[in-house]
Amino acid sequence: MKYLLSFTLLITTLFSIHAQVELNPDLIFFETEGDNIYVIFEATNNSESATQLYWKMEKGEDFPEGWNVSLWDPNICYAAGVYQSSIMLPIYFEPGESKEFRANIYSNDVAGSGYIILRLFDDENFTNEVAVSSPPTTSSVQNELIKDVFIFPNPSADYIGLKNDLNVKNVEFLNEKGQTIKRSKHSASDLYNVEFLPSGSYYLILRDAGDKVISTLPFIKQ
């Protein structure tokens, strides 16, 4: 898997009688020049009761031909082309609990941009929808791209920093397999020593003061 070029974030919440569930980010958007990319996002049970969730996934309008998508939920890494979770594997959430999901795009060297719609249900018949991600609008995508945080220098052999990072409060380093290497609190203009990392591709997950994911950025260690 190669590096993620960009994706955009929007945050909304959908409530149901049975569960109050939040997706963060709510807009699951991909843009690539032909590399395989992924986006990490979270689902949070904001209710006072435990719940179990199931999901369905749809390709957005104008989804590039040649792209394949797979979803890795907290239980299992589903193969590309699987568009709903197994009813035998519900995802259990305690009150207030958040769990990470990962959407993978296998681009087959096709450049482009696209999005997926993720729907969460609290019943195995997929009838009671408790959360749904949003499709992008032209203005929302453009506005979010303007405000993107970015890593500099990139590539780097020794130190990296962040620009437009006023809202970043925590960072998490991942290797190319998505394994956590290091976590750290962040203040504006902080620099990070990456000399200890072997050469290769890595990712930086950025979170705000509420521990919500702001962005997932690639960087290359020379």
C-alpha positions as CSV (number, residue, x, y, z in Angstrom):
1,M,0.0,0.0,0.0
2,K,1.4,3.4,-1.0
3,Y,0.7,6.7,0.6
4,L,-2.4,8.7,1.1
5,L,-2.5,12.0,-0.9
6,S,-5.5,13.7,0.6
7,F,-9.0,13.3,2.0
8,T,-11.4,15.8,3.5
9,L,-13.4,15.8,6.7
10,L,-16.8,17.0,7.8
11,I,-18.5,16.2,11.1
12,T,-22.2,15.6,11.6
13,T,-24.3,13.4,14.0
14,L,-27.3,11.3,13.4
15,F,-29.6,10.2,16.3
16,S,-32.1,7.3,16.6
17,I,-34.4,6.1,19.3
18,H,-32.2,3.1,20.1
19,A,-28.7,4.6,19.8
20,Q,-26.9,7.8,19.5
21,V,-23.9,7.2,17.1
22,E,-21.4,9.6,15.7
23,L,-19.1,9.1,12.7
24,N,-15.9,11.1,12.7
25,P,-15.0,12.1,10.0
26,D,-18.5,12.1,8.5
27,L,-17.2,12.6,4.9
28,I,-15.1,9.7,3.7
29,F,-13.4,11.1,0.6
30,F,-10.4,10.0,-1.3
31,E,-8.1,11.6,-3.8
32,T,-5.1,9.9,-5.4
33,E,-2.8,10.1,-8.4
34,G,-3.0,6.3,-8.7
35,D,-1.6,5.1,-5.4
36,N,-3.4,2.7,-3.1
37,I,-4.7,4.8,-0.1
38,Y,-6.7,4.5,3.0
39,V,-8.7,6.6,5.5
40,I,-9.1,5.9,9.2
41,F,-12.3,7.1,10.9
42,E,-14.2,6.4,14.1
43,A,-17.7,5.5,15.3
44,T,-18.7,6.5,18.8
45,N,-21.6,5.4,20.9
46,N,-22.7,8.6,22.7
47,S,-25.7,6.9,24.4
48,E,-25.9,5.6,27.9
49,S,-26.6,2.1,26.8
50,A,-24.4,-0.6,25.2
51,T,-25.2,-1.3,21.6
52,Q,-24.2,-3.5,18.7
53,L,-23.8,-2.2,15.1
54,Y,-23.7,-3.6,11.6
55,W,-22.7,-1.7,8.5
56,K,-23.4,-1.3,4.8
57,M,-21.2,0.5,2.3
58,E,-22.0,2.1,-1.0
59,K,-19.8,3.7,-3.7
60,G,-20.5,7.3,-4.3
61,E,-21.5,8.9,-7.6
62,D,-18.8,9.0,-10.2
63,F,-16.7,6.6,-8.2
64,P,-13.7,5.9,-10.5
65,E,-13.9,2.8,-12.6
66,G,-11.0,0.5,-11.8
67,W,-11.1,1.3,-8.1
68,N,-11.8,-1.4,-5.5
69,V,-12.8,-0.7,-1.9
70,S,-12.6,-2.7,1.2
71,L,-13.6,-2.0,4.8
72,W,-11.7,-3.1,7.9
73,D,-14.0,-2.9,10.9
74,P,-13.0,-3.6,14.6
75,N,-13.7,-7.3,14.1
76,I,-12.4,-8.3,10.7
77,C,-10.6,-7.1,7.5
78,Y,-13.3,-7.6,4.8
79,A,-12.1,-8.4,1.3
80,A,-12.6,-5.9,-1.5
81,G,-16.1,-6.1,-2.9
82,V,-17.8,-6.9,0.4
83,Y,-20.4,-4.2,1.0
84,Q,-22.0,-5.2,4.3
85,S,-20.8,-6.7,7.6
86,S,-21.6,-10.3,8.6
87,I,-24.6,-10.7,10.9
88,M,-22.5,-13.2,12.8
89,L,-20.0,-10.5,13.7
90,P,-21.8,-7.5,15.3
91,I,-19.6,-4.7,16.5
92,Y,-20.2,-4.2,20.3
93,F,-20.0,-0.7,21.8
94,E,-20.1,0.1,25.5
95,P,-21.6,3.6,26.4
96,G,-19.2,6.3,25.3
97,E,-16.9,3.9,23.5
98,S,-15.2,4.7,20.2
99,K,-13.8,2.2,17.7
100,E,-11.7,2.7,14.6
101,F,-12.6,1.7,11.0
102,R,-10.4,1.7,8.0
103,A,-11.5,2.2,4.4
104,N,-9.0,1.0,1.8
105,I,-8.9,2.1,-1.9
106,Y,-7.1,-0.2,-4.4
107,S,-6.7,2.2,-7.3
108,N,-5.1,-0.1,-9.9
109,D,-3.0,2.9,-11.0
110,V,-6.1,4.9,-11.8
111,A,-5.9,8.5,-10.7
112,G,-9.0,10.3,-9.5
113,S,-11.2,11.2,-6.5
114,G,-14.3,9.6,-5.0
115,Y,-16.2,8.9,-1.8
116,I,-18.1,6.1,-0.1
117,I,-21.3,6.2,1.9
118,L,-21.2,4.2,5.1
119,R,-24.5,3.3,6.9
120,L,-24.6,1.9,10.4
121,F,-27.5,-0.1,11.8
122,D,-28.3,-1.5,15.2
123,D,-30.2,-4.5,14.0
124,E,-29.1,-7.6,12.0
125,N,-31.8,-7.0,9.4
126,F,-30.2,-3.6,8.4
127,T,-33.5,-1.8,8.9
128,N,-32.8,0.7,11.7
129,E,-30.2,3.1,10.5
130,V,-28.5,5.0,13.3
131,A,-25.8,6.9,11.4
132,V,-24.8,7.6,7.8
133,S,-21.8,9.4,6.3
134,S,-22.4,12.4,4.0
135,P,-21.7,12.9,0.3
136,P,-19.4,15.8,-0.5
137,T,-20.4,19.1,-2.1
138,T,-18.0,21.1,-4.3
139,S,-17.7,23.9,-1.8
140,S,-17.2,21.7,1.2
141,V,-14.3,19.8,-0.5
142,Q,-12.7,23.0,-1.7
143,N,-13.0,24.7,1.7
144,E,-11.6,21.7,3.5
145,L,-8.6,21.4,1.1
146,I,-7.7,25.0,1.8
147,K,-7.5,24.4,5.5
148,D,-5.5,21.1,5.2
149,V,-2.7,20.5,7.7
150,F,0.5,19.3,6.0
151,I,3.8,17.8,6.9
152,F,7.1,19.5,6.2
153,P,9.7,18.7,5.0
154,N,8.4,15.6,3.3
155,P,10.4,13.4,2.6
156,S,12.7,13.9,5.5
157,A,15.7,12.1,7.0
158,D,15.7,13.7,10.5
159,Y,12.8,16.0,11.6
160,I,9.3,16.7,10.5
161,G,6.8,19.4,11.5
162,L,3.2,20.5,10.8
163,K,1.8,23.6,9.1
164,N,-1.8,24.9,9.9
165,D,-1.6,22.8,13.1
166,L,-3.3,25.1,15.6
167,N,-6.1,22.6,16.2
168,V,-3.8,19.5,16.5
169,K,-3.4,18.3,20.1
170,N,-2.3,14.7,19.7
171,V,-0.3,12.8,17.0
172,E,0.1,9.1,16.3
173,F,2.7,7.6,14.1
174,L,1.8,4.5,12.0
175,N,3.9,2.3,9.8
176,E,2.8,1.2,6.3
177,K,0.9,-1.7,7.8
178,G,-1.2,0.6,10.0
179,Q,0.6,-0.4,13.2
180,T,1.1,2.3,15.9
181,I,4.8,3.2,16.5
182,K,4.5,6.2,18.7
183,R,1.9,8.6,20.3
184,S,2.6,12.1,21.4
185,K,0.9,15.3,22.6
186,H,1.3,18.2,20.1
187,S,1.6,21.9,20.4
188,A,1.8,24.3,17.5
189,S,5.2,24.3,15.7
190,D,6.4,21.1,17.5
191,L,9.0,19.1,15.6
192,Y,9.4,15.4,15.6
193,N,12.7,13.4,15.4
194,V,12.2,10.6,12.8
195,E,15.9,9.6,12.5
196,F,15.2,6.3,14.4
197,L,12.7,5.2,11.7
198,P,13.9,2.9,8.9
199,S,13.5,4.4,5.4
200,G,10.0,3.9,4.0
201,S,6.4,5.2,4.0
202,Y,4.6,6.2,7.2
203,Y,1.4,7.9,8.4
204,L,0.6,10.5,11.0
205,I,-2.9,10.6,12.5
206,L,-3.8,14.0,13.9
207,R,-6.4,14.5,16.6
208,D,-7.9,17.6,18.2
209,A,-8.5,18.4,21.9
210,G,-11.5,16.1,22.0
211,D,-9.4,13.3,20.5
212,K,-11.3,13.5,17.2
213,V,-9.4,12.6,14.1
214,I,-8.6,15.7,12.0
215,S,-6.5,14.1,9.3
216,T,-4.3,11.2,8.4
217,L,-1.2,12.3,6.5
218,P,1.5,10.3,4.7
219,F,5.2,11.0,5.0
220,I,8.4,9.4,3.7
221,K,11.4,8.7,5.8
222,Q,14.5,8.9,3.7
